[in-house]
Structures are given as structure tokens and as C-alpha cells.
Amino acid sequence: MDTVLSHIDSSKPNNSNVATPAGNHSVFTGNDSHHGPTAAPDSTLGRHIARRLVQIGVEDVFSVPGDFNLTLLDHLIAEPGLNNVGCCNELNAGYAADGYARARGVGACVVTFTVGGLSVLNAIAGACSENLPVICIVGGPNTNDYGTNRILHHTIGLPDFSQEMKCFRPVTCYQAIVNNLEDAHEQIDRAISTALMESKPVYISISCNLPGIPHPTFSREPIPFSLSPRLSNKKGLEAAVEAAANFLNKSVKPVMIGGPKLRVAKACSAFVELADASGYAVGAMPSAKGLVPEHHPHFIGTYWGAVGTPFCGEIVESADAYIFAGPIFNDYSSVGYSLLLKKEKAVIVQPDRVVIGNGPAFGCVLMKDFLRELAKKLSKNTTAYDNYKRIYVPEGSPVKSEPKEPLRVNVLFQHIQKMLTRDSAVIAETGDSWFNCQKLKLPGGCGYEFQMQYGSIGWSVGATLGYAQSVPEKRVIACIGDGSFQNIIFLINNGGYTIEVEIHDGPYNVIKNWNYTGLVDAICNGEGNCWTTKVYCEEELIPAIETATAEKKDCLCFIEVIVHKDDTSKELLEWGSRVSAANSRPPNPQ
């Protein structure tokens, strides 16, 4: 028979951090006079979600309240191990969950139906592109409204409640519509476990009248997930390793390059094992900065074609064989498709697949297993690194500033370099900070994050909040342009979207200049620890950094750096012209 719920008041949790429904409420079936199994007052849907989040490592959830998610938020904040971080808009809540997931391995955000969901969608798409498991929870319509042909607020005015879910479908690996308590436990657990296994975002819609209702399926603490580990096909692994070893051991000057999918493959340590065993010159694609240790003795820098670390591109592109572990070759990472690589020289290792030259290919082979086994089969070969040492010329230092000379960007980053330790992390915003931060030399343990595949301008502001919340022991240094906006934020004010200027200039790339330090002071409004200053020259920058790292080390420090609108890195000038050329290719003849 159909299961029916008696009318229940979804009240807020009481002082014991649990939900307390009013009256004597229970679950019963249609015409049966006997009551079914009763559930304890704290056995609610909302409490189960909160416990699950804490169990998988989420201690902070980023939210924007709306009438469809308020009861859910009551039950989330009642969980002792879960902290609610209120955000001013859904997009930044999503960006914060993205940043949190980068350091913690999983993140979560809570928004309201459609008007909130479609606002956070851009951030979820970015997390999808970066292979980050973000649990996006949306407060959904009342269960009684499904199938009634009613029009709800916060929608586009159609009686179709699936529009939001359809928008999320391409950028999430699982979508759950929870509007019935009978299968809520299964749907939530399936969604969260899928996010962890696939390392992608998931979408969970929770009807607004369900979070406070007890149900027998939530009557005990959730049992920790025991996710089936992904395993390599043993024969496929052996064949892939043998073929790759034969291919590489015949080469004269092989190199190895780490890519961004090292993270999702959990293969960073295996990559280092291979580097140690092989003796190859080691580089990183730009989006893998922070995943490949720069203190490794054979590290030669960032491979980014014409705009990478000096001498790195020459060594890589002159090699007769190269291993790319977890690469993404797009128009940005290939500098407008201008890399001088040949497929027949490459061993491409993806998270679960290996392709050698123009073939053969091996599926069901995990990257970490492949790299570790390959390390046992390769002959030591330091030729490429020896060649690098022969041609390497140390980089120069910026020209010393004249007294009170307007501050230059290269001088600013010279001082940021001195600030970096194993206890710091760098967040680089989309723009010229990409190129300037790539040149920073990261000490062992220093974190580094940026969003290269999706490249959403403004991502770093919310991501800095989430990342810092997830690793409170680190001092996060965020380098943000003025076109975007216990950490240090350098806002580099050059009056516009400089990265767009170098691709295609126009009046739309100039933005209204704000009083940014005044804005931050207004947001702080005397509450919390916040310190702001504005600097125009090196003489002002030095004491500002000293204050931020000493007297104000327990504050959010916001340093606005005023620079000339045309002060860009040479790498951005080169990259912009190549990307512009790629974008402006005429249509092929029909």
C-alpha cells in the first residue's frame, strides 16, 4: 500500500540540536489501524544530510538563505560539527565550495530553488571542469506542489519544476530530486558517494517541507561510506607498462610533464616516484602548478609553449619522447594551438587510460598504478636534464625602482616571492596574475590554485574564502585584478580587464574605478579583523607587507596596488596575440 505521512510541523531543532516535531506524529499506511515504526525526533532528513557532510570531511557549508531552504539550514546549523558560512550571493557560495574542495577534497553549498540554483550554476560548471566534488544542495518546492500544474515564485513562470535540474544535468554527475522520504536516504547517499567516486559536482534538491520530518531510515548515525576502490585491469596494466617502457627506453632525451588531472587521479606521489627513478627532466603544465613539486632536483619549470619558463619549452619540444601525465590541451594551455609537439613522440597518461604514440592504447589502467609500475621498468636517463643545465641562464631581477617611482608589477611579485613559505598558499585570478604567479617559485608545501580550464573572471574572490576556510593553518595570498575582486589579498588595480585588452582591445575593457579599500572597510564595518591600505610605490609596498605579515598577521589584509594600465607581463603580450590569432581564424571554405 502507499505510504502516507500524517501532518507534521517541520519545526526548528531545539536546544539539543535536533528536530522536535509538534505533537504525536508517526508514519502509517493507508487503511492499516496499526501505526508503523516510529522514528526518534532527531532522525530527520536534515540531520542525516548534516551528518553525512561532516562524515565525508565537510566542516563548513557555504550558503545563501532563501524561503525554500530555510528549514534545511536550521537542521544543518544544528549539527555540532558543521559550520554555516553565509555568503552574499550564490555565485560566490559556489566559488567558495570550489576553493574548499581543492584543499579538503570535497565541498558543499546550499541555495534556494531556481533563482539561487541558476545563480550558482556557473560556479558548479567551473568545479565540473576542474574535477572537483562539490555537493550542491538546493531547497526545492513543497512536496504537495509537484504534479499540480501550479506556478511557483523564483521560477520563470512555467509549471515545470524540472527546469533547474535540466540546467544542472550537463555540469553534474548525478542529480537527485528528494520529494519523498521513502527513498530520500538512498538518493542522498547515492548522490554524495557518486560525487566522491567521480570527483565531479552533484545536484540534490530537497523539498522545503521535508528536512524536519523524522523517518525510520534516518534512525541511526549514517554508516561511513566504503566506496569500492577502482582497480586497474592487471593484464592491461602489464601490457601498457611494457609498451611504454620499450618506447621510452629507446629514446635519447625523454622528458616528463605533469598535467592538471594528476589531482583527480590522485597520482602526484606516483609522478614523483617516476621522476626520481627515471632521471628525466620534469616540468608542469600551467594548470598543474602546485601539483608537481618545484623543489624536485630535475624540475625545469612550466611548459607553456612560448610563454612558459625560459628554456623549459626548448627542452620539451626538442625531446624525442615525452610522458604527459594528466594533460589538458586546450587553446589556452596550448597558447592558441601553437605547441610544437608530435603525437608520435608522446605517451599520454590519463586517469584511467594510456595512449602510446599513434597507438597502441590501453584502457582500464589507472594513472597512479601505471606510473609506479613504469618507474620499475625505465632505464635512468638524465640527458634532457643535462642539456637543460648546459643552456640554462639564470633569470635577471627587475630594474631597481627610482625613489617614489610608480610601482611596477614585476617589483610587486618580487616582494610576493619573498613572502612564500610552506605555510602559505597562492590563489591566482584569471588575468595577468596567471602569468605573474606562474613565475613564482613555490617552496615545498606551499599551495597554489587557479582555474585555467573554465577561466571565470571573479572566481578567485569566493575561492579564496573557501580555500582559507578549509586550511586555516595556511596564510592565503590572493592575487586579483580590479576586474574581479587570516589572508592577504593583493588587488592589482590597472583600471580594466588587461587580459582581454591583449586578446582584443575595446572600450568595454575599461571599468569604473572603485574605492576598493573603502569598499572593504564598509563591508567589514568595524566587525572582525580587517586591515586595508593602498600603495603607489615600492617604498609604500615594503612597510605594507611588513605590517600584514607581523602586526596584522591575524587580520584579513587587503592591499590595493596601483599600477599603470599597460604594465603587463611579456608572457601575457605573447599569449594574447597567439590566442587572438586562434580566435580570429576565418571560416574554412565550404
Buried (B, 14 or more C-beta within 10 A) or exposed (E): EEEEBEEBEBBBBEEEBBBBBEEEBBBBEEEEEEEEEBBBBBBBBBBBBBBBBBBBBBBBBBBBBBEBBBBBBBBBBBBEEBEBBEBEBBBBBBBBBBBBBBBBBBBBBBBBBBBBBBBBBBBBBBBBBBBBBBBBBBBBBBBEBBEEEEEBEBBEEEEEBEEBBEBBEEBBBBBBBBBBBEEBBEBBBBBBBBBBBBBBBBBBBBBBBBBBBBBBBBBEEBEEEEEEEEEBBEEBBBBBBEBBBEBBBEBEBBBBBBBBBBBBBBBBEBBBBBBBBBBBBBBBBBBBBBBBBBEBEBBBBBBBBBBBBBBBBBBBBEBBBBBBBBBBBEEBBBBBBBBEBBEEBBBBBBBBBBBBBEEEBBEBBBBBBBBBBBBEBBEEBBBBBEBBEEEBEEEEEEEEBEEEBBBBBBBBBBBBEEBBEEEBBBBBBBBBBBBBBBBBEBBEEBBBBBBBBBBBBBBBBBBBBBBBBBBEEBBBBBBBBBBBBBBBBBBBBBBBBBBBBBBEBEEEBBEEEEEBBEBBBEEBEEEEEBBBBBBBBBEBBEEBBEBBBEEBEEBBBBBBBBBEEEBBBEBBBBBBBBBBEBEEEEEEEE
